[in-house]
Amino acid sequence: MTAGDGPAEATVKRSVSVAGHRTSVSLEPAFWDALKDIAKEQGLSLAALVAKVDAARGGANLSSALRVYALAWARGQVRAE
Protein backbone atom coordinates (compact mmCIF):
# COMPACT_ATOMS: atom_id res chain seq x y z
CA MET A 1 0.00 0.00 0.00
CA THR A 2 1.28 3.43 -0.82
CA ALA A 3 0.29 6.85 0.45
CA GLY A 4 -1.96 7.40 -2.54
CA ASP A 5 -3.92 4.14 -2.18
CA GLY A 6 -6.65 5.65 -0.01
CA PRO A 7 -7.39 6.35 3.61
CA ALA A 8 -5.68 4.30 6.27
CA GLU A 9 -7.75 2.02 8.44
CA ALA A 10 -9.49 4.12 11.10
CA THR A 11 -8.14 3.90 14.59
CA VAL A 12 -10.20 2.73 17.53
CA LYS A 13 -9.76 4.57 20.82
CA ARG A 14 -9.97 2.53 24.01
CA SER A 15 -9.66 3.60 27.60
CA VAL A 16 -7.26 1.50 29.67
CA SER A 17 -5.93 1.66 33.19
CA VAL A 18 -2.14 1.91 33.30
CA ALA A 19 -0.14 2.29 36.51
CA GLY A 20 -3.27 3.26 38.42
CA HIS A 21 -4.56 5.91 36.04
CA ARG A 22 -6.89 5.85 33.04
CA THR A 23 -5.55 6.73 29.64
CA SER A 24 -6.79 6.44 26.08
CA VAL A 25 -4.98 4.47 23.42
CA SER A 26 -5.79 4.74 19.70
CA LEU A 27 -4.84 1.79 17.48
CA GLU A 28 -6.07 0.29 14.26
CA PRO A 29 -8.40 -2.72 14.73
CA ALA A 30 -5.74 -5.12 13.40
CA PHE A 31 -3.40 -4.09 16.23
CA TRP A 32 -6.13 -4.49 18.86
CA ASP A 33 -6.80 -7.98 17.47
CA ALA A 34 -3.09 -8.87 17.56
CA LEU A 35 -2.75 -7.59 21.13
CA LYS A 36 -5.74 -9.70 22.20
CA ASP A 37 -4.06 -12.76 20.65
CA ILE A 38 -0.77 -11.96 22.37
CA ALA A 39 -2.48 -11.48 25.72
CA LYS A 40 -4.28 -14.82 25.35
CA GLU A 41 -1.03 -16.58 24.39
CA GLN A 42 0.69 -15.09 27.44
CA GLY A 43 -2.19 -15.85 29.80
CA LEU A 44 -2.80 -12.15 30.45
CA SER A 45 -5.75 -9.84 30.18
CA LEU A 46 -5.48 -7.15 27.53
CA ALA A 47 -5.13 -4.57 30.31
CA ALA A 48 -2.25 -6.53 31.88
CA LEU A 49 -0.47 -6.75 28.52
CA VAL A 50 -0.86 -3.01 27.97
CA ALA A 51 0.55 -2.41 31.47
CA LYS A 52 3.49 -4.72 30.70
CA VAL A 53 4.31 -2.84 27.49
CA ASP A 54 3.84 0.48 29.29
CA ALA A 55 6.35 -0.49 31.98
CA ALA A 56 8.99 -1.34 29.37
CA ARG A 57 8.43 1.47 26.85
CA GLY A 58 10.78 4.10 28.21
CA GLY A 59 9.91 7.46 26.66
CA ALA A 60 8.05 6.06 23.65
CA ASN A 61 4.42 6.91 22.95
CA LEU A 62 2.21 4.10 24.32
CA SER A 63 0.34 3.57 21.04
CA SER A 64 3.65 3.32 19.18
CA ALA A 65 5.10 0.97 21.79
CA LEU A 66 2.06 -1.31 21.45
CA ARG A 67 2.39 -1.37 17.65
CA VAL A 68 6.10 -2.22 17.88
CA TYR A 69 5.38 -4.94 20.45
CA ALA A 70 2.72 -6.46 18.17
CA LEU A 71 5.13 -6.35 15.23
CA ALA A 72 7.87 -8.03 17.28
CA TRP A 73 5.37 -10.73 18.28
CA ALA A 74 4.36 -11.28 14.65
CA ARG A 75 8.02 -11.68 13.73
CA GLY A 76 8.48 -14.29 16.43
CA GLN A 77 10.64 -12.02 18.59
CA VAL A 78 8.23 -12.05 21.55
CA ARG A 79 6.72 -15.09 23.25
CA ALA A 80 5.17 -15.89 26.61
CA GLU A 81 7.59 -15.18 29.41
C-alpha positions as CSV (number, residue, x, y, z in Angstrom):
1,M,0.0,0.0,0.0
2,T,1.3,3.4,-0.8
3,A,0.3,6.9,0.5
4,G,-2.0,7.4,-2.5
5,D,-3.9,4.1,-2.2
6,G,-6.7,5.6,0.0
7,P,-7.4,6.4,3.6
8,A,-5.7,4.3,6.3
9,E,-7.8,2.0,8.4
10,A,-9.5,4.1,11.1
11,T,-8.1,3.9,14.6
12,V,-10.2,2.7,17.5
13,K,-9.8,4.6,20.8
14,R,-10.0,2.5,24.0
15,S,-9.7,3.6,27.6
16,V,-7.3,1.5,29.7
17,S,-5.9,1.7,33.2
18,V,-2.1,1.9,33.3
19,A,-0.1,2.3,36.5
20,G,-3.3,3.3,38.4
21,H,-4.6,5.9,36.0
22,R,-6.9,5.8,33.0
23,T,-5.5,6.7,29.6
24,S,-6.8,6.4,26.1
25,V,-5.0,4.5,23.4
26,S,-5.8,4.7,19.7
27,L,-4.8,1.8,17.5
28,E,-6.1,0.3,14.3
29,P,-8.4,-2.7,14.7
30,A,-5.7,-5.1,13.4
31,F,-3.4,-4.1,16.2
32,W,-6.1,-4.5,18.9
33,D,-6.8,-8.0,17.5
34,A,-3.1,-8.9,17.6
35,L,-2.8,-7.6,21.1
36,K,-5.7,-9.7,22.2
37,D,-4.1,-12.8,20.6
38,I,-0.8,-12.0,22.4
39,A,-2.5,-11.5,25.7
40,K,-4.3,-14.8,25.3
41,E,-1.0,-16.6,24.4
42,Q,0.7,-15.1,27.4
43,G,-2.2,-15.8,29.8
44,L,-2.8,-12.2,30.4
45,S,-5.7,-9.8,30.2
46,L,-5.5,-7.2,27.5
47,A,-5.1,-4.6,30.3
48,A,-2.3,-6.5,31.9
49,L,-0.5,-6.8,28.5
50,V,-0.9,-3.0,28.0
51,A,0.6,-2.4,31.5
52,K,3.5,-4.7,30.7
53,V,4.3,-2.8,27.5
54,D,3.8,0.5,29.3
55,A,6.3,-0.5,32.0
56,A,9.0,-1.3,29.4
57,R,8.4,1.5,26.9
58,G,10.8,4.1,28.2
59,G,9.9,7.5,26.7
60,A,8.0,6.1,23.7
61,N,4.4,6.9,23.0
62,L,2.2,4.1,24.3
63,S,0.3,3.6,21.0
64,S,3.6,3.3,19.2
65,A,5.1,1.0,21.8
66,L,2.1,-1.3,21.5
67,R,2.4,-1.4,17.7
68,V,6.1,-2.2,17.9
69,Y,5.4,-4.9,20.5
70,A,2.7,-6.5,18.2
71,L,5.1,-6.3,15.2
72,A,7.9,-8.0,17.3
73,W,5.4,-10.7,18.3
74,A,4.4,-11.3,14.7
75,R,8.0,-11.7,13.7
76,G,8.5,-14.3,16.4
77,Q,10.6,-12.0,18.6
78,V,8.2,-12.1,21.6
79,R,6.7,-15.1,23.2
80,A,5.2,-15.9,26.6
81,E,7.6,-15.2,29.4
